[in-house]
């Protein structure tokens, strides 16, 4: 994971400066630290927490192979977004947002194909057969398409997520993404509504330094996701090769196994979600730490379990594992009726 972004770095970049108090959106109240000289000051500790949450989600989207579309058409953000985002090979819009970019994606793709068609004309010599006036018109059209859509030429399907700088300015992009249920990540200033987006990063979306600081962190997370995808692909190839080698060795191993005594079987992991209070993510975290069976969970200490959950994810830290060993003991002993009765009587798995 990338080095954790520090509050000091955000403070130096001016990420904490909000808008005038009279221009604020009341829904931003939880992210505002104080008011000074008629200007709201953003709580940077909350910015760091929200930024880390967004980075984790963006990294997963990038690792899954889907594209993240970055949108920033304001003057001070254009060059920063183009520079940072092009390094991680993601699409971006820094000119006017083309209406229907998402909701009418088929038409946008036709315009992108038109660019490719003009390029082919120039290669195969068709372009030279046109009159001077027609060549000029085609060149102008190509330049216009390149300016508006050149950065999304490789985006052959709808993006997996949108990252927006200033939701007030890019309200059309927000509406289109909402209509198609595309996750929205955004830099949200004190005059914006954080309820419009899925991952709001409270920050100053007007200053170049602030935008650069947030984009630097976000693009690093995306780069890590892409790197993870690359390493998974490589490990997949290695596994295939080792599998082929194992297939050849299999007959020899079978002969050896027949001569030797059978090895002791490892305990199979059990469905921990049958324990009241344990969800799929909590079960995954417990299994990763050696508590994959009811018997192992029954022997575990509640404090140790709480430690595992807190280290695994901040979203699991609120769970109360006090009764889990007791439930696991009943499950391990096969007392399912007794466990069911207990769970029905005790709401949420907490006595």
N, C-alpha and C positions, 0 to 999 in steps of 0.2 A: 504494500500500500504506500502511496505517496506520503512524503513528510507532512505531518499535521500542520495545517495553516494556523498561525498564531494571531491572537487578538492584536498584538503590537503591529504586525504587518498590515492588518486591515485599518488600524488607526492611522498609520503613516500614509496610507493611500486615500484617506478621507472617506472611507466606506460608511462612517457613522453619520455623516451630514444628511439630514432629511430636508423636507420642504418647509415653507412657512407654515406656522401653526394654523393659520386660517384656511390653508389648502389641504389639510390632512383628511385622510379617510379613517373614520372611527374604528374600522375593522383592523387597522394596523396598531391599535392601542397595546396589544400584548408584546409587540416588538419595539416599543418606544421606551427609551430609558429616562429621558427628561426633556424639558424645554429650556432653551437658552437663547436669549436675545431674539425671541419671536420665531426661533427655528427649532424643529424637533430633532432630537439626537437619538439615533438608533442604538439599541442594545447589542453590542458586538458579540457578546457571549452567545446570544441566541442566533446571531448570524452564523457564527462558527458551527454551532450544532446543526442548523438547517443546511449549511453548505456541505457538511460531512455526510448528512443523510442523502442529499441530492447527488453527491459524488458517487456514493455507493450504488445508487440506483442507475446512474448513467453508465458506470463501469460495467454493470451487469447487462445493460441493453447493448453496449458496444461488444461485449463478449459473446452475445447471442448472434451477432452478425447483422443486426439491424442498424439502419442509419439514424443519426440524430440531426435534425435540421435546425440550424442556428439562424435566428431572425433578429436583425438590428439595422434599422434604416436611418437612425438619427446620425447626424454628422460626426459627432465625437466618438461614436462606437464603430462606424463602418470599417475603417482601416484596421482597428484592433481585432475585430471579429474575423475579417478576411485573413489577416496574418496568422492568428492563433489557430483558427479552425482548419485552414488549408494544410497545416503541418500534420494534423491527425486524419487528413483525407475524408472530412465530413462535408456535406452540402451546407450552403449558407445563402441567405438573401440579405443583401446590403443596399439594394436599390429599392424602388417602390414594390410593395407586396402585390403580386399579381392576383387580382380577385379570382377566387375559385382555385387557387393553387392546390388546395387539398380536396375540396368538395367536387372540383371538376378537373381532377388530375389527368384524365385521358386527353383533354384538350391541351393542357400544358405540355404533355409528353409529345403531342403532335408538333408543337412549336419547337421543341428541342430537336426532334427528328428533322425538322426543316433545316436547322443548322448543319446537321450531318449531311443532308442532301446537297446543300450549297458547297460544302467541302468536297464532296464526291465530284460535283460538276467541275470544280477547279482542278481536280486531279486527272479526270479523264479527258479534259480538253473541251468539254461542252461549253464551259464558261467563256472561252475565247471566241466561240461562234456567235455570241450575242453582240448586239450593237453597243456602242459606247454608253448610251443613255441607260440601257437595260443593265449593263455591267455595274454602273454607278448605283442603280436602284437596289440591285442584289447585294452589293457591298454594304450599303447603308442598312438594309434589312438584317444582314449577318451581324453587323456591329451592334445594332439595337438588341438583337436576340442574345448576343454574347454578354452584353452589359447587364441585361435583366435576368437571364436564365443560364448563363455560362457556368455558374458555380453549382448548378443542380443537374448538369448534363449526365452525371453518372447515377443519379437517383432514379432507378427504373421502377420503383414501387413506393407506396406511401411510407413515410418515415416511421420509425418506432417511437420517436418522441420529438418534442419541440423544445428548444431553449430560446427564451425571449428576453431581450433587453428592453425594458419599459413596456409593460402590458397596456398602459393607457394609449400609447402611440400605436402599438401593434394590436389594437382591439379586434380587427378583422381576422387576423391570424388566430387569436385566442378563440373566437367564436367558431371558426372552421374546425379547429382541433377538438373543441368541446363537442361539436356535432358528430365527429367521427370517433369519439372516445380515445383520442391520442393523448398520452400523458404530456402535461405541460410543466416545464421547469422554467423559472423566471426570476430575474432580479426585480424585486418589488420595493419601490420607494414608499415614503409615508403618504403619498397622495393616491396610491393604488389600492385595489381590493385584493387581498391575498386569497380570498375564497374562489377567485376565478381560475386559480392554477392548482396543480396537484403538489408541486414542490416549490414553495415560495422561499426565496433567499432574500431576507430583508436587507437592503443595501442601497447606497446612493447610485442611481442609474443615470446620472447626468455628467459626472466628472470622469474624464478619460482614465485617470489613475485608478479610480475605484473599479471601473469596468474591466480594466486590464488585470487587476488583482484577482477578481472573481473568475474571469475567463482563464487565467493562468492555471488556477486550481482545478477548474472544471475540465479543461482540455488534458491536463495531466491524468485525471481519473479516466477519461475516455481512452487515452493512449495505453493506460494499464489494462483496460478491458480488452483492447485490440491485441495487446501482447499476450494476454492470457489465452485468447482464442487461438493465436498462432501456436503457442506452446502445446495447447490441447490437440491441435491438428497434428503436430509433430509427434507427440506421444502416442497418438492414434496410429500413426504409421509404424512406429516402433513396436507397438503392441501386435499389429498385424504380422510383422516380420517374426517376432518372438513366438506368435501363435503357430506360424507355419513351421518354425523350427521344433516347437513342442509336438506338433502332429507327427513329425518324423520320428521323434524320440519316444512317442507314446507306446508302441508295441514293446520296446525294451523295458520301459518302466512297468508295464502291466505284468511282464514275466517276473521282474524283481519283486513286485508287490505281492504276487502269488506265493513266492518263497518266504517273504518276510511276514511277520505278524502285522495285522491291521493296526494302523495308527489310531490314537484316540481322537475322536471327532471333536471339533471345536463347537462351543455352544452357539446355536443360531440366535440371531437377534429377534426379539419379540415385539409385538405391536404395543408400544408404550402409551399410545393415544387412548387405550382403553382405561387408563388411569384418569380419573376426573381431575381436570386442570392442566393436563398435558396436551398441547397441540402439536401439529407436525414439525414446526420449527424447534420447539422445546425438545421433542423426541430426538430430532437430528443432532441437537447440541449434546444431549445426554449420551447418545450412542457414540458420538465422536470422542467422548471422554471415558469410554469403557463401561458405561452403564446402559448396555443394550438389552439386558434381560431383567425380568421381574425380580429374580433372586438377587442380582447385583444391586438393583435399586432399593430392595428391601433392607440390604445391609448398609446402604449409604446413609450418611448423616445429612439432615435437612440443611445445615449451614454450608456443607460442601456442595450440595446441589445448587443452592442459591448462588454460590461463588461461580459455578460453571455457567449458569444462566446469565449472570451479569457480564462475565467475560465474553460470552458468545455474542450477545447483542443487547443494546440499550432497551430494545422493545420487549425483551424477555425479563428484564431486571425487576419488573413490577409483580411477577408471578410469586405466589406463596406456596412453597413445596413442603410445608409442615406435615401434611397428611400423606404425601406420596409414598414414603417407605411403608406405612401401615397398609395402604391399598395394595402396594406391590407384593407385600407378604401374603395377603389373601389370594392374589392372583397366582403367585408362585405355588401356593398350597392347593390351587384348583378350587378354591371356595368362591366360585363366581356368583352364586345366588346371594351369598352373604355380602359380597362386594357390591352387587347391584342394589341390594336393600340399603346398604350404608350410603351409597351414592344418591339414592332417591331421598334419603332423610337429611343428608347434609349438602346444602346448596353450594356449588362451586368447588367442592372438594376441600373445604376448610371447616374444621370443627369449631 
